[in-house]
Amino acid sequence: MERTVKQTRSLQTNIKTARAEQDNEMYIEGYFAVYNSETELWPGAYEEIAPGAFNETLSNDIRALINHDTALVLGRNKAGTLELKADSRGLWGRIKINPNDTDAVNLYERVKRGDVDQCSIGFNILEEEVEFREDGTVKWTLKKIDLHEVSVVTFPAYEATSVQARMQEYEQHKKRRLEQRKMKLKERVRNGFKTANDRKEN
């Protein structure tokens, strides 16, 4: 996968609202990504995030957005309005809602009612492993992620460019495997002829 291509991944989670009793602050919190959970990119192609993938990225300057819209910033870790931590389950986050931001308050109310309950992350892939299975399916495991943003989303979706890049990578690998098989077959045929000639000479 091209490391400069920004990726987005979405999932159904249990993000929820919370309110701090002592200062009446409003929060949206929950898991923005979970480990060891296969996501189907297209039929027969899967991806999952490995434990520890976020460990080296949480010091980045990360924003919380609405629907990946950079004009709708909910919080930022550098400003102390977005808290992120990686635990044994995945990437957990808490966004402190600005009571003077109408968009943020409206989103808080939608999450509170259950109208919105999904989230997404925007990132670059730094390290991954790929497994081509015997049944013809393929799985990528993301080992190290460079995180840029987390989003609360109305409709989770993958960027077409991300899936297209994966499909191209998959097709290239299939082509390489086919060429390798052809070479092995040619070697076997050549070795077979050598064995037959050796028998004739003996």
N, C-alpha and C positions, 0 to 999 in steps of 0.2 A: 504494500500500500504506500502511495506517495505520502511522505511525512508532512509535506506542506499543505495538503488538502485538509481543510477543517472538517471534522466529522460532527454529526449530531446523532444522538441515540435517545430514544424515548421509551418510557415504560409506564405501565399501570402500577401505581403505588398507593400508599395510604397516607398521603400528605394531609395535614389537618391544621386547624387553627388552634392557637393557645393564647391565653391572656394572663399576664402576670398580675396577681392580686395586689402586690405591694405598690406597684406604680401604674397599673392598668394599661401596660404596654400590650400591643397586639403583635402576634407572631404567626407565621406560616412555617411549619416544620415537617420533617419526614425524610425518607430516603430518596435521594435523587438517582442513585444507582445501587444495584445489589450485585454481589459476587456470585459466580458459579450459576448464573441463570441464563440459559440459552435463549437468544433472540433469533427468530427466523428472518433473514434479510430477503430471501426469496425461496421458493420451494427447493429444499435440499441444501441450502446454504445457511449456516448458523454462526453466531458470534456470542462470546461471553467475556465477562471481565474477570480477571484472576484476582484473588486476594492480594492486597498490597499494591495494586496498580496506581492508587492515588497517593501513596505515601510520600512521594518526593515532589508533589505538585501543589500542595495546599498553601505554600508560601507565595504562590503566584498572586497577581492582582486579579481577583475573580469577581465578576458581577453576577447578581441575580436579576433575571429579566422576566418580562411577560412575553410569552410566545417568541422568544429569541429576538425580540425587537430591541435594538440598542438605544432607542429613544425612550423606552419604558423600563427604567432601572428601578428595581425594588430595593436593592441593597448592594453592599460592596464590602468584602472582607477587610480591605485596608481602612475602611471608615468605621469598622466595628458594627456595621448594620447587617452583616452576613456572617454567620458562624458556620464553619464546615469542619467535620472531623471524619476520619476513616476508622471504622471499627471492624470487628470480625464479620459483620454482615455486609457492609458496603459503605457508601458515602452518604453520611447524614448531614442535613443542613437545617439551619433556622434563620429565617429572614425577619428582621424587625421592621414592622410596617410603619411608614410615616403617616401619622394621622392627618397631615395637611396635604397629602397626595391623594387626589380623588381616585385615580386609576388603581393605586395600591389598596385603598380602603374598599373599593368595589370588588377587587379580586379577593381580598380577605373575606368579604361577605359571600362570594360565590363558592369559595372553598369551604366556608363554614356550613353552607347549605348542602354541600355535596355536589354542586353543579360542575365544579372543576376539581379533579383529584389526580391529575397526571402531571408528570414532569419530564424533563429532558436535560441533557448535558451537551455542551459544545467543547470540543477538544481536538488535539492532534495526537496521533499514535506515535509513541517513541519506540516501543518494543512490542512484538507480538509473535505468536507461534501459529502455524497453520497445520491442520491435520486433514489429509485426504483419506477418507474412510473407504473400506472395502465395498460398502454398499453404494458408492458413488457420491455420497454426500461430503460436504466439506465444512470444517469448523475452524474459525479463527479465535484465538484466545489472546485478549489484550493484556499484556504483562506490565506495561508502563504507559501512563497517560499524562499528557500535558494539558491540564484543564484550564479553560478560559472563562466559561460561564455555566450557570445552571439556570433553568427556566421552568416556570410554572406554565403549563400549556393547556389550551382548550382541546386541541386535536393533536395527538402525538404523530409525528411523521419523520421519515428519514429524508435527508436531502438527496435528490436524484443523483447529484454528482458523486456522493459517497457510495451509493449502491452501484452506480455505473463503474466506478473505479474498482470496486470489489469484483464485479462481473468480468471486467477486462483482465484482472489479475488471475481469476479462476480459469478463463479461457486460455491465457498464456501458459498456465501450469499444465492444463490438460494437453496442450499442444506439445510441451516439453516431454511430458510422460509418454505420449504416443511415439515421439521420436526416439526416446530411450528404449522403449519396447521393440521398435523396429531394429535398432542397433543390436540389441541383445539377441533378437531372432536371427539376424544376419551372422552374428558371431557363432551362434549354435549351429547354423547351417554350415558355416565354414569349418567349424570344429568337427562336424559330422563327416564332411568330405575328407578331412585330414585323417580321421579314424578309419574311414573306409579305404583310403589309399594305403595307410599303414598296414592294414590287414592284407591287402593285395600283395604288397611288397614282401610280407612275411610268408 
